[in-house]
């Protein structure tokens, strides 16, 4: 397998994308934990649900809809 410039760009784009999603998930769970005055588990669960739904839309739903057209 030869790594071309395009493959390296795609790999770096994915790494950056998942880093941003992971950071957003952590910050969202901290927000729900501190500012909504709910317990740790509920704050993490709310943040996790929001970001997993966002990942589902970006990684699966949008490409699926584009491929059908």
N, CA, C, O and CB atoms as a CASP TS submission, in Angstrom:
PFRMAT TS
TARGET T0000
AUTHOR 0000-0000-0000
METHOD Language model
MODEL 1
PARENT N/A
ATOM      1  N   UNK     1       0.842  -1.181   0.000  1.00  0.00           N
ATOM      2  CA  UNK     1       0.000   0.000   0.000  1.00  0.00           C
ATOM      3  C   UNK     1       0.884   1.241   0.000  1.00  0.00           C
ATOM      4  O   UNK     1       1.709   1.436   0.894  1.00  0.00           O
ATOM      5  CB  UNK     1      -0.956   0.000   1.218  1.00  0.00           C
ATOM      6  N   UNK     2       0.702   2.057  -0.994  1.00  0.00           N
ATOM      7  CA  UNK     2       1.474   3.286  -1.118  1.00  0.00           C
ATOM      8  C   UNK     2       0.608   4.448  -0.649  1.00  0.00           C
ATOM      9  O   UNK     2      -0.529   4.617  -1.089  1.00  0.00           O
ATOM     10  CB  UNK     2       1.961   3.504  -2.583  1.00  0.00           C
ATOM     11  N   UNK     3       1.173   5.242   0.250  1.00  0.00           N
ATOM     12  CA  UNK     3       0.441   6.403   0.742  1.00  0.00           C
ATOM     13  C   UNK     3       0.671   7.585  -0.194  1.00  0.00           C
ATOM     14  O   UNK     3       1.795   8.060  -0.358  1.00  0.00           O
ATOM     15  CB  UNK     3       0.873   6.756   2.187  1.00  0.00           C
ATOM     16  N   UNK     4      -0.388   8.034  -0.785  1.00  0.00           N
ATOM     17  CA  UNK     4      -0.299   9.217  -1.626  1.00  0.00           C
ATOM     18  C   UNK     4      -0.671  10.441  -0.806  1.00  0.00           C
ATOM     19  O   UNK     4      -1.104  10.330   0.341  1.00  0.00           O
ATOM     20  CB  UNK     4      -1.214   9.087  -2.867  1.00  0.00           C
ATOM     21  N   UNK     5      -0.498  11.585  -1.396  1.00  0.00           N
ATOM     22  CA  UNK     5      -0.826  12.844  -0.711  1.00  0.00           C
ATOM     23  C   UNK     5      -2.308  12.884  -0.358  1.00  0.00           C
ATOM     24  O   UNK     5      -2.672  13.334   0.728  1.00  0.00           O
ATOM     25  CB  UNK     5      -0.454  14.063  -1.592  1.00  0.00           C
ATOM     26  N   UNK     6      -3.171  12.415  -1.270  1.00  0.00           N
ATOM     27  CA  UNK     6      -4.615  12.431  -1.008  1.00  0.00           C
ATOM     28  C   UNK     6      -4.992  11.513   0.147  1.00  0.00           C
ATOM     29  O   UNK     6      -5.845  11.863   0.962  1.00  0.00           O
ATOM     30  CB  UNK     6      -5.383  12.021  -2.260  1.00  0.00           C
ATOM     31  N   UNK     7      -4.360  10.335   0.225  1.00  0.00           N
ATOM     32  CA  UNK     7      -4.646   9.414   1.324  1.00  0.00           C
ATOM     33  C   UNK     7      -4.191   9.997   2.656  1.00  0.00           C
ATOM     34  O   UNK     7      -4.877   9.860   3.669  1.00  0.00           O
ATOM     35  CB  UNK     7      -3.966   8.063   1.081  1.00  0.00           C
ATOM     36  N   UNK     8      -3.036  10.644   2.649  1.00  0.00           N
ATOM     37  CA  UNK     8      -2.529  11.267   3.879  1.00  0.00           C
ATOM     38  C   UNK     8      -3.451  12.402   4.319  1.00  0.00           C
ATOM     39  O   UNK     8      -3.732  12.554   5.508  1.00  0.00           O
ATOM     40  CB  UNK     8      -1.089  11.799   3.669  1.00  0.00           C
ATOM     41  N   UNK     9      -3.923  13.200   3.353  1.00  0.00           N
ATOM     42  CA  UNK     9      -4.858  14.275   3.679  1.00  0.00           C
ATOM     43  C   UNK     9      -6.144  13.720   4.275  1.00  0.00           C
ATOM     44  O   UNK     9      -6.661  14.265   5.251  1.00  0.00           O
ATOM     45  CB  UNK     9      -5.172  15.106   2.433  1.00  0.00           C
ATOM     46  N   UNK    10      -6.668  12.631   3.691  1.00  0.00           N
ATOM     47  CA  UNK    10      -7.896  12.029   4.221  1.00  0.00           C
ATOM     48  C   UNK    10      -7.692  11.485   5.626  1.00  0.00           C
ATOM     49  O   UNK    10      -8.566  11.628   6.481  1.00  0.00           O
ATOM     50  CB  UNK    10      -8.381  10.913   3.300  1.00  0.00           C
ATOM     51  N   UNK    11      -6.542  10.860   5.872  1.00  0.00           N
ATOM     52  CA  UNK    11      -6.247  10.330   7.207  1.00  0.00           C
ATOM     53  C   UNK    11      -6.145  11.466   8.220  1.00  0.00           C
ATOM     54  O   UNK    11      -6.715  11.379   9.308  1.00  0.00           O
ATOM     55  CB  UNK    11      -4.939   9.509   7.192  1.00  0.00           C
ATOM     56  N   UNK    12      -5.426  12.525   7.872  1.00  0.00           N
ATOM     57  CA  UNK    12      -5.300  13.668   8.779  1.00  0.00           C
ATOM     58  C   UNK    12      -6.636  14.355   9.014  1.00  0.00           C
ATOM     59  O   UNK    12      -6.914  14.812  10.123  1.00  0.00           O
ATOM     60  CB  UNK    12      -4.300  14.668   8.228  1.00  0.00           C
ATOM     61  N   UNK    13      -7.466  14.431   7.977  1.00  0.00           N
ATOM     62  CA  UNK    13      -8.795  15.021   8.121  1.00  0.00           C
ATOM     63  C   UNK    13      -9.647  14.206   9.090  1.00  0.00           C
ATOM     64  O   UNK    13     -10.349  14.770   9.929  1.00  0.00           O
ATOM     65  CB  UNK    13      -9.491  15.118   6.756  1.00  0.00           C
ATOM     66  N   UNK    14      -9.583  12.872   8.971  1.00  0.00           N
ATOM     67  CA  UNK    14     -10.343  12.010   9.887  1.00  0.00           C
ATOM     68  C   UNK    14      -9.838  12.142  11.319  1.00  0.00           C
ATOM     69  O   UNK    14     -10.636  12.214  12.254  1.00  0.00           O
ATOM     70  CB  UNK    14     -10.258  10.546   9.437  1.00  0.00           C
ATOM     71  N   UNK    15      -8.522  12.175  11.497  1.00  0.00           N
ATOM     72  CA  UNK    15      -7.958  12.319  12.842  1.00  0.00           C
ATOM     73  C   UNK    15      -8.403  13.642  13.462  1.00  0.00           C
ATOM     74  O   UNK    15      -8.817  13.681  14.621  1.00  0.00           O
ATOM     75  CB  UNK    15      -6.413  12.238  12.799  1.00  0.00           C
ATOM     76  N   UNK    16      -8.317  14.712  12.695  1.00  0.00           N
ATOM     77  CA  UNK    16      -8.750  16.018  13.187  1.00  0.00           C
ATOM     78  C   UNK    16     -10.235  16.012  13.497  1.00  0.00           C
ATOM     79  O   UNK    16     -10.649  16.552  14.523  1.00  0.00           O
ATOM     80  CB  UNK    16      -8.431  17.109  12.167  1.00  0.00           C
ATOM     81  N   UNK    17     -11.047  15.412  12.631  1.00  0.00           N
ATOM     82  CA  UNK    17     -12.495  15.345  12.819  1.00  0.00           C
ATOM     83  C   UNK    17     -12.846  14.616  14.111  1.00  0.00           C
ATOM     84  O   UNK    17     -13.660  15.102  14.896  1.00  0.00           O
ATOM     85  CB  UNK    17     -13.157  14.649  11.625  1.00  0.00           C
ATOM     86  N   UNK    18     -12.234  13.445  14.337  1.00  0.00           N
ATOM     87  CA  UNK    18     -12.557  12.692  15.544  1.00  0.00           C
ATOM     88  C   UNK    18     -11.991  13.357  16.796  1.00  0.00           C
ATOM     89  O   UNK    18     -12.573  13.224  17.872  1.00  0.00           O
ATOM     90  CB  UNK    18     -12.030  11.272  15.429  1.00  0.00           C
ATOM     91  N   UNK    19     -10.876  14.064  16.682  1.00  0.00           N
ATOM     92  CA  UNK    19     -10.358  14.818  17.827  1.00  0.00           C
ATOM     93  C   UNK    19     -11.330  15.917  18.224  1.00  0.00           C
ATOM     94  O   UNK    19     -11.590  16.116  19.410  1.00  0.00           O
ATOM     95  CB  UNK    19      -8.980  15.420  17.504  1.00  0.00           C
ATOM     96  N   UNK    20     -11.867  16.632  17.243  1.00  0.00           N
ATOM     97  CA  UNK    20     -12.849  17.685  17.523  1.00  0.00           C
ATOM     98  C   UNK    20     -14.114  17.077  18.138  1.00  0.00           C
ATOM     99  O   UNK    20     -14.666  17.635  19.086  1.00  0.00           O
ATOM    100  CB  UNK    20     -13.200  18.465  16.225  1.00  0.00           C
ATOM    101  N   UNK    21     -14.573  15.954  17.615  1.00  0.00           N
ATOM    102  CA  UNK    21     -15.764  15.314  18.178  1.00  0.00           C
ATOM    103  C   UNK    21     -15.518  14.844  19.607  1.00  0.00           C
ATOM    104  O   UNK    21     -16.381  15.014  20.468  1.00  0.00           O
ATOM    105  CB  UNK    21     -16.197  14.133  17.308  1.00  0.00           C
ATOM    106  N   UNK    22     -14.359  14.259  19.870  1.00  0.00           N
ATOM    107  CA  UNK    22     -14.054  13.790  21.217  1.00  0.00           C
ATOM    108  C   UNK    22     -13.980  14.965  22.181  1.00  0.00           C
ATOM    109  O   UNK    22     -14.512  14.896  23.289  1.00  0.00           O
ATOM    110  CB  UNK    22     -12.734  13.001  21.231  1.00  0.00           C
ATOM    111  N   UNK    23     -13.324  16.041  21.766  1.00  0.00           N
ATOM    112  CA  UNK    23     -13.224  17.230  22.611  1.00  0.00           C
ATOM    113  C   UNK    23     -14.603  17.816  22.880  1.00  0.00           C
ATOM    114  O   UNK    23     -14.908  18.197  24.010  1.00  0.00           O
ATOM    115  CB  UNK    23     -12.320  18.282  21.957  1.00  0.00           C
ATOM    116  N   UNK    24     -15.430  17.887  21.853  1.00  0.00           N
ATOM    117  CA  UNK    24     -16.786  18.389  22.029  1.00  0.00           C
ATOM    118  C   UNK    24     -17.595  17.519  22.970  1.00  0.00           C
ATOM    119  O   UNK    24     -18.386  18.025  23.766  1.00  0.00           O
ATOM    120  CB  UNK    24     -17.484  18.485  20.696  1.00  0.00           C
ATOM    121  N   UNK    25     -17.399  16.205  22.881  1.00  0.00           N
ATOM    122  CA  UNK    25     -18.130  15.297  23.761  1.00  0.00           C
ATOM    123  C   UNK    25     -17.722  15.509  25.215  1.00  0.00           C
ATOM    124  O   UNK    25     -18.575  15.524  26.102  1.00  0.00           O
ATOM    125  CB  UNK    25     -17.888  13.837  23.348  1.00  0.00           C
ATOM    126  N   UNK    26     -16.445  15.671  25.462  1.00  0.00           N
ATOM    127  CA  UNK    26     -15.970  15.904  26.830  1.00  0.00           C
ATOM    128  C   UNK    26     -16.479  17.243  27.355  1.00  0.00           C
ATOM    129  O   UNK    26     -16.955  17.321  28.488  1.00  0.00           O
ATOM    130  CB  UNK    26     -14.429  15.864  26.884  1.00  0.00           C
ATOM    131  N   UNK    27     -16.383  18.291  26.548  1.00  0.00           N
ATOM    132  CA  UNK    27     -16.843  19.606  26.991  1.00  0.00           C
ATOM    133  C   UNK    27     -18.351  19.642  27.204  1.00  0.00           C
ATOM    134  O   UNK    27     -18.832  20.280  28.141  1.00  0.00           O
ATOM    135  CB  UNK    27     -16.442  20.665  25.982  1.00  0.00           C
ATOM    136  N   UNK    28     -19.097  18.964  26.343  1.00  0.00           N
ATOM    137  CA  UNK    28     -20.550  18.912  26.518  1.00  0.00           C
ATOM    138  C   UNK    28     -20.924  18.179  27.794  1.00  0.00           C
ATOM    139  O   UNK    28     -21.822  18.608  28.519  1.00  0.00           O
ATOM    140  CB  UNK    28     -21.208  18.236  25.317  1.00  0.00           C
ATOM    141  N   UNK    29     -20.239  17.070  28.074  1.00  0.00           N
ATOM    142  CA  UNK    29     -20.555  16.347  29.306  1.00  0.00           C
ATOM    143  C   UNK    29     -20.196  17.180  30.533  1.00  0.00           C
ATOM    144  O   UNK    29     -20.899  17.132  31.542  1.00  0.00           O
ATOM    145  CB  UNK    29     -19.814  15.003  29.344  1.00  0.00           C
ATOM    146  N   UNK    30     -19.113  17.937  30.453  1.00  0.00           N
ATOM    147  CA  UNK    30     -18.767  18.820  31.572  1.00  0.00           C
ATOM    148  C   UNK    30     -19.810  19.926  31.732  1.00  0.00           C
ATOM    149  O   UNK    30     -20.164  20.293  32.853  1.00  0.00           O
ATOM    150  CB  UNK    30     -17.367  19.437  31.360  1.00  0.00           C
ATOM    151  N   UNK    31     -20.300  20.453  30.612  1.00  0.00           N
ATOM    152  CA  UNK    31     -21.349  21.476  30.672  1.00  0.00           C
ATOM    153  C   UNK    31     -22.597  20.926  31.340  1.00  0.00           C
ATOM    154  O   UNK    31     -23.146  21.554  32.244  1.00  0.00           O
ATOM    155  CB  UNK    31     -21.688  21.990  29.265  1.00  0.00           C
ATOM    156  N   UNK    32     -23.049  19.754  30.901  1.00  0.00           N
ATOM    157  CA  UNK    32     -24.258  19.177  31.490  1.00  0.00           C
ATOM    158  C   UNK    32     -24.041  18.816  32.948  1.00  0.00           C
ATOM    159  O   UNK    32     -24.980  18.850  33.743  1.00  0.00           O
ATOM    160  CB  UNK    32     -24.696  17.943  30.708  1.00  0.00           C
ATOM    161  N   UNK    33     -22.819  18.473  33.304  1.00  0.00           N
ATOM    162  CA  UNK    33     -22.536  18.107  34.685  1.00  0.00           C
ATOM    163  C   UNK    33     -22.561  19.333  35.588  1.00  0.00           C
ATOM    164  O   UNK    33     -23.124  19.274  36.682  1.00  0.00           O
ATOM    165  CB  UNK    33     -21.182  17.406  34.783  1.00  0.00           C
ATOM    166  N   UNK    34     -21.966  20.443  35.159  1.00  0.00           N
ATOM    167  CA  UNK    34     -21.848  21.615  36.025  1.00  0.00           C
ATOM    168  C   UNK    34     -23.061  22.526  36.004  1.00  0.00           C
ATOM    169  O   UNK    34     -23.553  22.929  37.058  1.00  0.00           O
ATOM    170  CB  UNK    34     -20.650  22.400  35.637  1.00  0.00           C
ATOM    171  N   UNK    35     -23.546  22.853  34.825  1.00  0.00           N
ATOM    172  CA  UNK    35     -24.531  23.913  34.710  1.00  0.00           C
ATOM    173  C   UNK    35     -25.978  23.453  34.807  1.00  0.00           C
ATOM    174  O   UNK    35     -26.870  24.268  35.045  1.00  0.00           O
ATOM    175  CB  UNK    35     -24.338  24.612  33.434  1.00  0.00           C
ATOM    176  N   UNK    36     -26.218  22.182  34.629  1.00  0.00           N
ATOM    177  CA  UNK    36     -27.601  21.725  34.727  1.00  0.00           C
ATOM    178  C   UNK    36     -27.906  21.110  36.081  1.00  0.00           C
ATOM    179  O   UNK    36     -29.044  20.733  36.358  1.00  0.00           O
ATOM    180  CB  UNK    36     -27.895  20.724  33.636  1.00  0.00           C
ATOM    181  N   UNK    37     -26.881  21.010  36.928  1.00  0.00           N
ATOM    182  CA  UNK    37     -27.045  20.493  38.293  1.00  0.00           C
ATOM    183  C   UNK    37     -27.658  19.088  38.320  1.00  0.00           C
ATOM    184  O   UNK    37     -28.530  18.787  39.134  1.00  0.00           O
ATOM    185  CB  UNK    37     -27.916  21.443  39.105  1.00  0.00           C
ATOM    186  N   UNK    38     -27.179  18.246  37.411  1.00  0.00           N
ATOM    187  CA  UNK    38     -27.593  16.849  37.444  1.00  0.00           C
ATOM    188  C   UNK    38     -26.379  16.007  37.779  1.00  0.00           C
ATOM    189  O   UNK    38     -25.249  16.497  37.761  1.00  0.00           O
ATOM    190  CB  UNK    38     -28.228  16.406  36.089  1.00  0.00           C
ATOM    191  N   UNK    39     -26.609  14.749  38.084  1.00  0.00           N
ATOM    192  CA  UNK    39     -25.510  13.899  38.542  1.00  0.00           C
ATOM    193  C   UNK    39     -24.515  13.617  37.424  1.00  0.00           C
ATOM    194  O   UNK    39     -24.786  13.889  36.254  1.00  0.00           O
ATOM    195  CB  UNK    39     -26.054  12.586  39.093  1.00  0.00           C
ATOM    196  N   UNK    40     -23.376  13.078  37.791  1.00  0.00           N
ATOM    197  CA  UNK    40     -22.305  12.810  36.835  1.00  0.00           C
ATOM    198  C   UNK    40     -22.756  11.901  35.697  1.00  0.00           C
ATOM    199  O   UNK    40     -22.502  12.182  34.526  1.00  0.00           O
ATOM    200  CB  UNK    40     -21.125  12.188  37.545  1.00  0.00           C
ATOM    201  N   UNK    41     -23.419  10.823  36.050  1.00  0.00           N
ATOM    202  CA  UNK    41     -23.810   9.855  35.022  1.00  0.00           C
ATOM    203  C   UNK    41     -24.798  10.460  34.031  1.00  0.00           C
ATOM    204  O   UNK    41     -24.709  10.211  32.829  1.00  0.00           O
ATOM    205  CB  UNK    41     -24.419   8.611  35.669  1.00  0.00           C
ATOM    206  N   UNK    42     -25.724  11.242  34.529  1.00  0.00           N
ATOM    207  CA  UNK    42     -26.710  11.845  33.627  1.00  0.00           C
ATOM    208  C   UNK    42     -26.080  12.912  32.736  1.00  0.00           C
ATOM    209  O   UNK    42     -26.451  13.039  31.569  1.00  0.00           O
ATOM    210  CB  UNK    42     -27.859  12.452  34.430  1.00  0.00           C
ATOM    211  N   UNK    43     -25.141  13.672  33.269  1.00  0.00           N
ATOM    212  CA  UNK    43     -24.456  14.679  32.460  1.00  0.00           C
ATOM    213  C   UNK    43     -23.634  14.047  31.357  1.00  0.00           C
ATOM    214  O   UNK    43     -23.660  14.512  30.217  1.00  0.00           O
ATOM    215  CB  UNK    43     -23.566  15.539  33.332  1.00  0.00           C
ATOM    216  N   UNK    44     -22.907  12.995  31.684  1.00  0.00           N
ATOM    217  CA  UNK    44     -22.115  12.312  30.667  1.00  0.00           C
ATOM    218  C   UNK    44     -23.012  11.634  29.641  1.00  0.00           C
ATOM    219  O   UNK    44     -22.704  11.627  28.449  1.00  0.00           O
ATOM    220  CB  UNK    44     -21.187  11.284  31.315  1.00  0.00           C
ATOM    221  N   UNK    45     -24.109  11.073  30.098  1.00  0.00           N
ATOM    222  CA  UNK    45     -25.022  10.403  29.174  1.00  0.00           C
ATOM    223  C   UNK    45     -25.657  11.389  28.211  1.00  0.00           C
ATOM    224  O   UNK    45     -25.784  11.092  27.022  1.00  0.00           O
ATOM    225  CB  UNK    45     -26.104   9.661  29.942  1.00  0.00           C
ATOM    226  N   UNK    46     -26.060  12.555  28.699  1.00  0.00           N
ATOM    227  CA  UNK    46     -26.664  13.560  27.819  1.00  0.00           C
ATOM    228  C   UNK    46     -25.652  14.047  26.781  1.00  0.00           C
ATOM    229  O   UNK    46     -25.985  14.160  25.601  1.00  0.00           O
ATOM    230  CB  UNK    46     -27.195  14.752  28.643  1.00  0.00           C
ATOM    231  N   UNK    47     -24.431  14.333  27.206  1.00  0.00           N
ATOM    232  CA  UNK    47     -23.401  14.750  26.259  1.00  0.00           C
ATOM    233  C   UNK    47     -23.064  13.676  25.260  1.00  0.00           C
ATOM    234  O   UNK    47     -22.866  13.962  24.079  1.00  0.00           O
ATOM    235  CB  UNK    47     -22.163  15.154  26.987  1.00  0.00           C
ATOM    236  N   UNK    48     -22.996  12.442  25.718  1.00  0.00           N
ATOM    237  CA  UNK    48     -22.687  11.320  24.835  1.00  0.00           C
ATOM    238  C   UNK    48     -23.780  11.109  23.795  1.00  0.00           C
ATOM    239  O   UNK    48     -23.482  10.857  22.627  1.00  0.00           O
ATOM    240  CB  UNK    48     -22.493  10.048  25.647  1.00  0.00           C
ATOM    241  N   UNK    49     -25.024  11.210  24.200  1.00  0.00           N
ATOM    242  CA  UNK    49     -26.134  11.028  23.261  1.00  0.00           C
ATOM    243  C   UNK    49     -26.103  12.105  22.176  1.00  0.00           C
ATOM    244  O   UNK    49     -26.292  11.802  20.998  1.00  0.00           O
ATOM    245  CB  UNK    49     -27.484  11.062  24.006  1.00  0.00           C
ATOM    246  N   UNK    50     -25.867  13.351  22.564  1.00  0.00           N
ATOM    247  CA  UNK    50     -25.821  14.440  21.580  1.00  0.00           C
ATOM    248  C   UNK    50     -24.711  14.199  20.565  1.00  0.00           C
ATOM    249  O   UNK    50     -24.936  14.333  19.362  1.00  0.00           O
ATOM    250  CB  UNK    50     -25.612  15.797  22.282  1.00  0.00           C
ATOM    251  N   UNK    51     -23.518  13.846  21.032  1.00  0.00           N
ATOM    252  CA  UNK    51     -22.392  13.686  20.111  1.00  0.00           C
ATOM    253  C   UNK    51     -22.484  12.409  19.294  1.00  0.00           C
ATOM    254  O   UNK    51     -22.054  12.396  18.141  1.00  0.00           O
ATOM    255  CB  UNK    51     -21.094  13.702  20.877  1.00  0.00           C
ATOM    256  N   UNK    52     -23.027  11.338  19.849  1.00  0.00           N
ATOM    257  CA  UNK    52     -23.211  10.123  19.047  1.00  0.00           C
ATOM    258  C   UNK    52     -24.242  10.349  17.950  1.00  0.00           C
ATOM    259  O   UNK    52     -24.094   9.828  16.844  1.00  0.00           O
ATOM    260  CB  UNK    52     -23.640   8.948  19.939  1.00  0.00           C
ATOM    261  N   UNK    53     -25.277  11.115  18.242  1.00  0.00           N
ATOM    262  CA  UNK    53     -26.259  11.452  17.214  1.00  0.00           C
ATOM    263  C   UNK    53     -25.618  12.303  16.120  1.00  0.00           C
ATOM    264  O   UNK    53     -25.892  12.102  14.936  1.00  0.00           O
ATOM    265  CB  UNK    53     -27.457  12.194  17.835  1.00  0.00           C
ATOM    266  N   UNK    54     -24.769  13.247  16.509  1.00  0.00           N
ATOM    267  CA  UNK    54     -24.067  14.079  15.531  1.00  0.00           C
ATOM    268  C   UNK    54     -23.124  13.244  14.667  1.00  0.00           C
ATOM    269  O   UNK    54     -23.069  13.430  13.451  1.00  0.00           O
ATOM    270  CB  UNK    54     -23.283  15.186  16.241  1.00  0.00           C
ATOM    271  N   UNK    55     -22.385  12.326  15.286  1.00  0.00           N
ATOM    272  CA  UNK    55     -21.492  11.449  14.523  1.00  0.00           C
ATOM    273  C   UNK    55     -22.291  10.596  13.554  1.00  0.00           C
ATOM    274  O   UNK    55     -21.877  10.421  12.408  1.00  0.00           O
ATOM    275  CB  UNK    55     -20.670  10.552  15.466  1.00  0.00           C
ATOM    276  N   UNK    56     -23.428  10.059  13.988  1.00  0.00           N
ATOM    277  CA  UNK    56     -24.275   9.253  13.111  1.00  0.00           C
ATOM    278  C   UNK    56     -24.717  10.054  11.899  1.00  0.00           C
ATOM    279  O   UNK    56     -24.677   9.557  10.773  1.00  0.00           O
ATOM    280  CB  UNK    56     -25.495   8.734  13.871  1.00  0.00           C
ATOM    281  N   UNK    57     -25.136  11.284  12.122  1.00  0.00           N
ATOM    282  CA  UNK    57     -25.594  12.115  11.008  1.00  0.00           C
ATOM    283  C   UNK    57     -24.446  12.415  10.043  1.00  0.00           C
ATOM    284  O   UNK    57     -24.612  12.296   8.829  1.00  0.00           O
ATOM    285  CB  UNK    57     -26.202  13.429  11.534  1.00  0.00           C
ATOM    286  N   UNK    58     -23.295  12.798  10.569  1.00  0.00           N
ATOM    287  CA  UNK    58     -22.179  13.196   9.709  1.00  0.00           C
ATOM    288  C   UNK    58     -21.545  12.007   8.998  1.00  0.00           C
ATOM    289  O   UNK    58     -21.226  12.098   7.813  1.00  0.00           O
ATOM    290  CB  UNK    58     -21.127  13.922  10.524  1.00  0.00           C
ATOM    291  N   UNK    59     -21.358  10.896   9.702  1.00  0.00           N
ATOM    292  CA  UNK    59     -20.635   9.762   9.129  1.00  0.00           C
ATOM    293  C   UNK    59     -21.519   8.815   8.329  1.00  0.00           C
ATOM    294  O   UNK    59     -21.022   8.161   7.412  1.00  0.00           O
ATOM    295  CB  UNK    59     -19.958   8.998  10.219  1.00  0.00           C
ATOM    296  N   UNK    60     -22.791   8.716   8.635  1.00  0.00           N
ATOM    297  CA  UNK    60     -23.632   7.746   7.946  1.00  0.00           C
ATOM    298  C   UNK    60     -24.760   8.379   7.149  1.00  0.00           C
ATOM    299  O   UNK    60     -24.910   8.101   5.959  1.00  0.00           O
ATOM    300  CB  UNK    60     -24.205   6.790   8.934  1.00  0.00           C
ATOM    301  N   UNK    61     -25.542   9.216   7.783  1.00  0.00           N
ATOM    302  CA  UNK    61     -26.766   9.702   7.165  1.00  0.00           C
ATOM    303  C   UNK    61     -26.508  10.628   5.963  1.00  0.00           C
ATOM    304  O   UNK    61     -27.126  10.458   4.912  1.00  0.00           O
ATOM    305  CB  UNK    61     -27.593  10.429   8.198  1.00  0.00           C
ATOM    306  N   UNK    62     -25.613  11.589   6.110  1.00  0.00           N
ATOM    307  CA  UNK    62     -25.322  12.502   5.003  1.00  0.00           C
ATOM    308  C   UNK    62     -24.711  11.759   3.808  1.00  0.00           C
ATOM    309  O   UNK    62     -25.163  11.972   2.683  1.00  0.00           O
ATOM    310  CB  UNK    62     -24.371  13.614   5.472  1.00  0.00           C
ATOM    311  N   UNK    63     -23.691  10.885   4.004  1.00  0.00           N
ATOM    312  CA  UNK    63     -23.186  10.134   2.844  1.00  0.00           C
ATOM    313  C   UNK    63     -24.236   9.205   2.231  1.00  0.00           C
ATOM    314  O   UNK    63     -24.253   9.011   1.016  1.00  0.00           O
ATOM    315  CB  UNK    63     -21.972   9.319   3.249  1.00  0.00           C
ATOM    316  N   UNK    64     -25.105   8.635   3.056  1.00  0.00           N
ATOM    317  CA  UNK    64     -26.152   7.756   2.542  1.00  0.00           C
ATOM    318  C   UNK    64     -27.134   8.525   1.665  1.00  0.00           C
ATOM    319  O   UNK    64     -27.521   8.047   0.598  1.00  0.00           O
ATOM    320  CB  UNK    64     -26.895   7.080   3.697  1.00  0.00           C
ATOM    321  N   UNK    65     -27.532   9.695   2.101  1.00  0.00           N
ATOM    322  CA  UNK    65     -28.452  10.525   1.324  1.00  0.00           C
ATOM    323  C   UNK    65     -27.790  10.997   0.033  1.00  0.00           C
ATOM    324  O   UNK    65     -28.429  11.021  -1.019  1.00  0.00           O
ATOM    325  CB  UNK    65     -28.921  11.734   2.155  1.00  0.00           C
ATOM    326  N   UNK    66     -26.511  11.372   0.107  1.00  0.00           N
ATOM    327  CA  UNK    66     -25.806  11.819  -1.112  1.00  0.00           C
ATOM    328  C   UNK    66     -25.659  10.682  -2.110  1.00  0.00           C
ATOM    329  O   UNK    66     -25.736  10.910  -3.317  1.00  0.00           O
ATOM    330  CB  UNK    66     -24.418  12.382  -0.761  1.00  0.00           C
ATOM    331  N   UNK    67     -25.449   9.461  -1.628  1.00  0.00           N
ATOM    332  CA  UNK    67     -25.270   8.329  -2.546  1.00  0.00           C
ATOM    333  C   UNK    67     -26.556   7.919  -3.229  1.00  0.00           C
ATOM    334  O   UNK    67     -26.508   7.280  -4.280  1.00  0.00           O
ATOM    335  CB  UNK    67     -24.703   7.147  -1.808  1.00  0.00           C
ATOM    336  N   UNK    68     -27.696   8.260  -2.676  1.00  0.00           N
ATOM    337  CA  UNK    68     -28.973   7.894  -3.277  1.00  0.00           C
ATOM    338  C   UNK    68     -29.347   8.823  -4.430  1.00  0.00           C
ATOM    339  O   UNK    68     -30.164   8.453  -5.273  1.00  0.00           O
ATOM    340  CB  UNK    68     -30.068   7.910  -2.225  1.00  0.00           C
ATOM    341  N   UNK    69     -28.771  10.008  -4.483  1.00  0.00           N
ATOM    342  CA  UNK    69     -29.105  10.970  -5.551  1.00  0.00           C
ATOM    343  C   UNK    69     -28.299  10.693  -6.790  1.00  0.00           C
ATOM    344  O   UNK    69     -28.442  11.396  -7.790  1.00  0.00           O
ATOM    345  CB  UNK    69     -28.864  12.409  -5.090  1.00  0.00           C
TER
END
